[in-house]
């Protein structure tokens, strides 16, 4: 849970820095903020069970 909060805060900080920067620095900050957002989405995405594990659950 703490890791998610740190990623959210870091993403917000990156967005703030991007609004204050220009040029290559802004592009790099925007890219890193985007990648952090993707990592958050992947973290919150529910994990799917494989078909084999579902079949094993139904056998019991």
Rosetta constraint file for C-alpha pairs under 8 A:
AtomPair CA 1 CA 5 HARMONIC 6.55 0.50
AtomPair CA 2 CA 6 HARMONIC 6.21 0.50
AtomPair CA 3 CA 7 HARMONIC 6.19 0.50
AtomPair CA 4 CA 8 HARMONIC 6.20 0.50
AtomPair CA 4 CA 40 HARMONIC 7.02 0.50
AtomPair CA 5 CA 9 HARMONIC 6.16 0.50
AtomPair CA 6 CA 10 HARMONIC 6.00 0.50
AtomPair CA 7 CA 11 HARMONIC 6.02 0.50
AtomPair CA 7 CA 36 HARMONIC 6.58 0.50
AtomPair CA 7 CA 40 HARMONIC 7.16 0.50
AtomPair CA 8 CA 12 HARMONIC 6.26 0.50
AtomPair CA 8 CA 37 HARMONIC 7.93 0.50
AtomPair CA 8 CA 40 HARMONIC 7.71 0.50
AtomPair CA 9 CA 13 HARMONIC 6.14 0.50
AtomPair CA 10 CA 14 HARMONIC 6.10 0.50
AtomPair CA 10 CA 33 HARMONIC 7.90 0.50
AtomPair CA 10 CA 36 HARMONIC 7.98 0.50
AtomPair CA 11 CA 15 HARMONIC 6.24 0.50
AtomPair CA 11 CA 33 HARMONIC 5.10 0.50
AtomPair CA 11 CA 36 HARMONIC 6.12 0.50
AtomPair CA 11 CA 37 HARMONIC 6.89 0.50
AtomPair CA 12 CA 16 HARMONIC 6.23 0.50
AtomPair CA 12 CA 33 HARMONIC 7.83 0.50
AtomPair CA 13 CA 17 HARMONIC 6.19 0.50
AtomPair CA 14 CA 18 HARMONIC 6.09 0.50
AtomPair CA 14 CA 29 HARMONIC 5.81 0.50
AtomPair CA 14 CA 30 HARMONIC 7.04 0.50
AtomPair CA 14 CA 32 HARMONIC 7.37 0.50
AtomPair CA 14 CA 33 HARMONIC 5.57 0.50
AtomPair CA 15 CA 19 HARMONIC 6.41 0.50
AtomPair CA 15 CA 29 HARMONIC 7.32 0.50
AtomPair CA 15 CA 30 HARMONIC 6.78 0.50
AtomPair CA 15 CA 33 HARMONIC 6.45 0.50
AtomPair CA 16 CA 20 HARMONIC 6.65 0.50
AtomPair CA 17 CA 21 HARMONIC 6.19 0.50
AtomPair CA 17 CA 26 HARMONIC 7.62 0.50
AtomPair CA 17 CA 29 HARMONIC 7.10 0.50
AtomPair CA 18 CA 22 HARMONIC 7.37 0.50
AtomPair CA 18 CA 25 HARMONIC 7.79 0.50
AtomPair CA 18 CA 26 HARMONIC 4.91 0.50
AtomPair CA 18 CA 27 HARMONIC 7.69 0.50
AtomPair CA 18 CA 29 HARMONIC 5.69 0.50
AtomPair CA 18 CA 30 HARMONIC 6.12 0.50
AtomPair CA 19 CA 26 HARMONIC 7.64 0.50
AtomPair CA 21 CA 25 HARMONIC 6.42 0.50
AtomPair CA 21 CA 26 HARMONIC 5.13 0.50
AtomPair CA 22 CA 26 HARMONIC 4.82 0.50
AtomPair CA 22 CA 27 HARMONIC 7.66 0.50
AtomPair CA 23 CA 27 HARMONIC 6.47 0.50
AtomPair CA 24 CA 28 HARMONIC 6.19 0.50
AtomPair CA 25 CA 29 HARMONIC 6.17 0.50
AtomPair CA 26 CA 30 HARMONIC 6.05 0.50
AtomPair CA 27 CA 31 HARMONIC 6.13 0.50
AtomPair CA 28 CA 32 HARMONIC 6.20 0.50
AtomPair CA 29 CA 33 HARMONIC 6.11 0.50
AtomPair CA 30 CA 34 HARMONIC 6.10 0.50
AtomPair CA 31 CA 35 HARMONIC 6.24 0.50
AtomPair CA 32 CA 36 HARMONIC 6.15 0.50
AtomPair CA 33 CA 37 HARMONIC 6.20 0.50
AtomPair CA 34 CA 38 HARMONIC 6.30 0.50
AtomPair CA 35 CA 39 HARMONIC 6.25 0.50
AtomPair CA 36 CA 40 HARMONIC 6.28 0.50
AtomPair CA 37 CA 41 HARMONIC 6.29 0.50
AtomPair CA 38 CA 42 HARMONIC 6.20 0.50
AtomPair CA 39 CA 43 HARMONIC 6.09 0.50
AtomPair CA 40 CA 44 HARMONIC 6.25 0.50
AtomPair CA 41 CA 45 HARMONIC 6.02 0.50
AtomPair CA 49 CA 53 HARMONIC 6.38 0.50
AtomPair CA 49 CA 54 HARMONIC 6.60 0.50
AtomPair CA 50 CA 54 HARMONIC 6.43 0.50
AtomPair CA 51 CA 55 HARMONIC 6.29 0.50
AtomPair CA 52 CA 56 HARMONIC 6.32 0.50
AtomPair CA 53 CA 57 HARMONIC 6.26 0.50
AtomPair CA 54 CA 58 HARMONIC 6.43 0.50
AtomPair CA 55 CA 59 HARMONIC 6.36 0.50
AtomPair CA 56 CA 60 HARMONIC 6.95 0.50
